[in-house]
Structures are given as C-alpha cells and as structure tokens.
Amino acid sequence: MYIFIFFQPLTFLRLTKARKSSAEVGETTSRNRIREVQGARGMVSKGAVKEQLAMELKSIPRTELHQLFQELKLDQVRIPDGHLLATKVDVGLNWNQCRKLRRWLKSYGVSMESEKKSREISERLLCNIKILSELQPMAVKSKEGTSIQMRPCAYISSLKTAVYDNLSRSADAGKLTWHSNNIPPNEVWVKILGDHGGESFKMAFQPLNKDHPNSKTNTIVNCVFEAKDLRQNVVTATSQFAEDIRQLQVSTWSSPDDTTYNIRVFAASDYALLSLWFGISGACGVHPCLWCEVDKTNMRLPEAQRPTTTLRTLATLTADYERFQTEGKGNIKKAKEYHNVIALPHFDIPIDQVCVPGLHISLGLYQKMYKMLESDLHDLDMIIATTLTNGFLEDPDTDRAEVLHDARLHGLESYVDAVDAARAEELKAEHLQEVIEAKESKLAWVAYMTDDGEEEEDDDEADKARENFLRLEEEIKILQEDKMKSEKKAVDIRKKANVSTEDGPLASQMDDVLKAWNVKRQAYHGQAFVGNHVHVMLQIDAIKDLSSVAAKVATDLVEKYEGFPLSIITRSRSLEEKYQQLFSLYAACHNSFTTAKPLTEEDISALDTAIKKYMQFYRQQFPTNTIPIKMHLLEDHVVPFIRRWKFGLGFHGEQGIEEIHAAFNNIKRTTYGIADKTKKLYATLHSHIISVSPDHVGGVPNPKPRK
C-alpha cells in the first residue's frame, strides 16, 4: 500500500515484532530476521543491496567495526598461492627471511602459502627444466700470467627444451604476439645473448614474440660462470649449446592449440663477444667487420669510392678459417691474410641474423663526439693558459689575484704557478750562464798569462797562477752542473705542468651541462655514458646547451679581461656551430635506429638519408679523424639489417642482457649464506629461472612513474 506525503510515496513493510534480542535467539529465528532485514534493505536501496550495506558499514565507527570483524573472524587476509614465492625472488629474500615474514604477517591476520607449498610451486615451474652446476677449468689472467683454475658454472641442461617450455607456458598465458604480423605468422623468433658483468659471464635467450621482448622478465639466463669472457672460457662453458641452437634453427614448435611454427634464431651482444662467437679477431684487426670483409683503409672512404666488398657468411668464415689453418699454419700474425678469421663460428646462426649492436654503437659514437668536442675546447683552454703565462699577469694594470680567483680561471692557477716556477729556474740558469761566461773569460786570461813566452821571474807567482787556473776550472764545472740542474728542473716542471679538462675554463663547462641535465658519466669504463643518458643528451635543447656553453664563457672572459685574444671567441663560436650540427645529425640517426618498434620502408629510407648526411658532414669537417668500427657499422650495416627484418635495432639488440646483471646481483644477496660456490651459483640460477617464468604470478609491482 502506498501513501503519498509531500509528493513522496511511502511503502509499508511487514516486520515481525521482536520478543527477544538477537543475542538470545536461535539459528532459525536469526535466519528469519536476516531475511526480513535484507528485504527492507532491498526496498530502501531499490535493489542496490551491496551498496546500501557498504554505506551502513561505513557509518559504524572504525574501532567497533574492526572489533566486530575480529569477533566474527572475518579480519583474516589470505594471499593466493604462488605470490609468496614470487615475492621471495622479486624482493630477494631467502627461505629464512620468508619464514620470519610469514610469522609477522600472521600476527596481523594475513595468511599465505606454507614453505612446502612454495617449494612445490617452484618444482612445477621448473618441471621441464634441469639445472646443473659444476666446477669447470677456466683461464684466469693475473699479473703473473694466465693460469687455469676450477671455477663454478651453472647451466640449463637443454637449451632447446627450455625454449619450448617457455613458449608453451607463454602461449597458455596468452603472452605471445606477432607484432601486427611484422613477424611472419608461421615463425617464432628467439634471440641468443651473452655478456660479462658483475664478476660473471651470462648467456641467455629471449623469445621475441612478446609485447616487451627486451624486458628483464623475458631474459632467461641458460648459463652463468664466474670468470672473464675469454675465448677459451666461453667455448668451454657454452659449447654444449651449439648443437641445441643448430637444432632450433631447423626445428618447429607446436603450440598448445597444435599450430606449428618454424623457429628463427638471432644473436645479439656487444661487438667483442660477437667477434668471439663467430671467430674473427675483433675490432683491432685489419678486417675488423663481422658483416663484410672491408679493411680499415677502405673503411675511411665513402661507400661510393670503395672497391666492392664481399659480405661474410658462415660459409666464408669457415673457408677463411680452413685457409688460416692450412696455409697460415694458425699463425695469429698472418690472420690479416685470411680476413682476420682465427676460429670456427661457435654457433650456427646465419650472419644476417646477427644483430648489429645498436646500443654499443649509440654509446660509442656519442662518447667519441663528446671527447672530440672536449679535446677541441681543451686546445682553447691551453691558449688561455698560455696567454696568462706570457706577460698577461705581469701587466701592471692586471690584478693577478682577481684573475686567478675568477671561478672559471681558478683551475689554471696551478698551471700558472708551475710555469712561474719553471721560468724562475730558467732565469736562474741564465744568470749562471752569465757567471760562467765571466769565469771563462777570466780563465782564458789566466791561461794566456801562464802560457806567455817570458820566463817567470818568481816561481811563487807561477804556482799561484796555476792554482788560480785550477780553481777557476773547478768553479766553472760546478756552475755548469748547477745550470744544467736548473734547466732540467725547468723542463721537468713544464712537462708536468698541464691543464686537465676538469681545470680548463671551457672544457670544464661540459660537466656542468651534464649535471644540469641529470647526466653523470660512469666512474669506470673510460667515463662512458649509459643508454638513457645518451637519449637525454641528444634532445634539441641539450645539444644546444652542450655546444654553446664554451662560446658563452669565452665571450664573457674576453669582454671582462682586456688583452685576451679575440681568436678564442672566433674559434669557440666556430666549434659551437660545427658540433651543434654534428650532434643534431647524429640525433636524427640515433632516434630512428635505436627504437624497438617496427619501421616502415619510408622510415628506413629516412634513416638511410640521415646516416648519409651525418657521415658526409663528419668526413668534411673532421678529415683527419678516424672511422672506428662502430661508425662503419652505422654507415654500412644498420640500414640493411633493419630493412631485412623491419624492426629497429632496439628490438633485436643487446639491451636485455645488460639489465640482467643487476637482477643477478639482487638474487646473489640471498645466497651469501651458502658456503659451496657451486651450490651458491646453482641457487642463484634456480631463483632467476623462477622469476622469469611466464607462470610467475604476484610479485612486487613496478613503481608508478612520478608525475
């Protein structure tokens, strides 16, 4: 029955009058009352029962609500099975720490899988993968020479089985993709990688049919050993995978839905390891390129002026090695006669499926250009330093203290002091030379008087003259020695006196620009850059800041201190214009070839044009500079590789293996308590395989990017 009051309808509900409180009734009455309340709630909320109940719960004070849940034992939280194992490998916990975490969370009403359950899940994740570890003979270099030592090595027994297992689990999880058919629909691509870092060498594989093929969660290490990546060590530890890789190239994989796919294997790493894998002597050889037989002399020439160059293949590498052994008798000094092939290819991967190392090209060429600019600015710093020491500071109108305490010139103070000290020694030597000349004139006169034909009237006078002669000779000898010491000291001081790039008023400004862009060069590895920093510094504004900072400082110094040469401004502005264009041309190349996205034919043609412009400008403006192997790879082999496979080098590149070193260091912290090095490495690889399994669930989410 409805009654309208103030135009709002009312509904009458039948509710049983309670004769007892709910705390006293039995189960039947309790269920009846629950149904009546639910009916009322449904009527009041117009069917939105859950939302109405949520609002009622919110109206209860938090303390009372929490107490109620505790009484009803509804405050328990259950973490799904597998998530503790995921947290263990992601955070880097050992089993003992997991036990403590479980007890601590249990005290707050949070329950989770037992250790036994975690170990069972771990076994299921690795049911098709067998991990082995053993000591293997490795070459170890030291100051005393190279010795053979037994070092731990952990590895997956079958690479082929591990690849198939990963693909099957990925397919079940719906994680496989063909990148909008840029990968042929009947193919699955797998990449083999290798790199040394964190005191160990790691070999890994990546299925490329993933949304993020270069992520560390898609980089599965199949072999790790604790030794340097010397040729004999790599061959010893990884030769067992050569047959697996050969079989993968000719085999097919059947997905869970019985679709058959051909497997294509690629290889990626830094240039040194690629050279090792495919048997050439490396970047220092006369024929340094892995993709063609060009020599260093012809590398300097533009492509149009070079003679025709033969592309390398597995067949040509094998033929050159056989000739090296039969004709060259394996003499490493004759390697250049056989295109610098000194070993058979380690893996049966076609050369056109070996990725040009885009990351190392990017880092290497940027660092080369940075050092070129730094060197040119250092030359200007030396001009400024020479100006200061060639009479500028001696000018009565110049305040020496003011000049040398200028923040930009203060770094030259030690050089100026050293030159002053050398000049003082040179003045001392000049003074000694004058004294020597006076003594020598006196000595000549004494000798003349002693050799006079007249007989000496007095023997005493003759003896006195001879004594005077000998004394003068001895004095002159001592003076000459003092003069030579002063001259040598002056030369040594000038040799040691130098203006470093950190002290120069212009070159030192480059580090300030890097700091302004939050970029810091590595303390080791030749102060190299990292990939993200190169990307930052190749932005338009960063290029302008880096190339123009010296010209601004030079202009300010010349305007502030009368007597500084105007050529400093002219040359610094010329360098600004030249290097701004050089970096800009390179940025156009870098931003295109480093991408991991598919590239259209139009994109590839634009990249080809950008590379040609960059190389033409480089050869015109820096005719005496060398063409390193990385620049040759950019000029001759980047575009053909991208055109062949339709992806930027970031897709097939070596970035993934570079990130895995930090992940291994994190895992190793959980295995420090294992005394046996072989078992420790086994446990490390075991945890890694779990963390990268496609069935890996839970774990620590990635941080949200800052706004």
Secondary structure, DSSP 4 states (H G I P E B T S, - for coil): -EEEETTEEEE----PPPSS-TTT--HHHHHHHHHHHHHHHHHHHTT-HHHHHHHHHHHS-HHHHHHHHHHHT---EEPPTTHHHHHIIIII--HHHHHHHHHHHHTTTEE---HHHHHHHHHHHTTT--EEEEEEEEEEEETTEEEEEEEEEEEES-HHHHHHHHHHHHHHTT----TTTTS-TTEEEEEEEEEEETTEEEEEEEESSSSSTTSGGG-EEEEEESS---HHHHHHHHTTHHHHHHHHHH-EEE-TT--EEEEEEEEEE-HHHHHHHTTB--TTSSS--SSB---HHHHTS-GGGSPP-PBP-HHHHHHHHHHHHHTSTT-GGGGGGGTTB-S--SS---GGGBPP-HHHHHHHHHHHHHHHHHHHHHHHHHHHHHHIIIIITTSTTS-HHHHHTSTTTGGGHHHHHHHHHHHHHHHHHHHHHHHHHHHHHHHHHHHHHHT-SSPPS-HHHHHHHHHHHHHHHHHHHHHHHHHHHHHHHHHHHHHH----TTTSTTTTHHHHHHHHTT----SSGGG---HHHHHHHTSHHHHHHHHHHHHHHHHHHHHHSTTS-THHHHHHHHHHHHHHHHHHHHHHHHHHHT--SB--HHHHHHHHHHHHHHHHHHHHH-TTS---HHHHHHHHTHHHHHHHHSB-HHHHSSHHHHHHHHHHHHHHTTSTT---HHHHHHHHHHHHHHHT-TT--S-PPPPPPP-
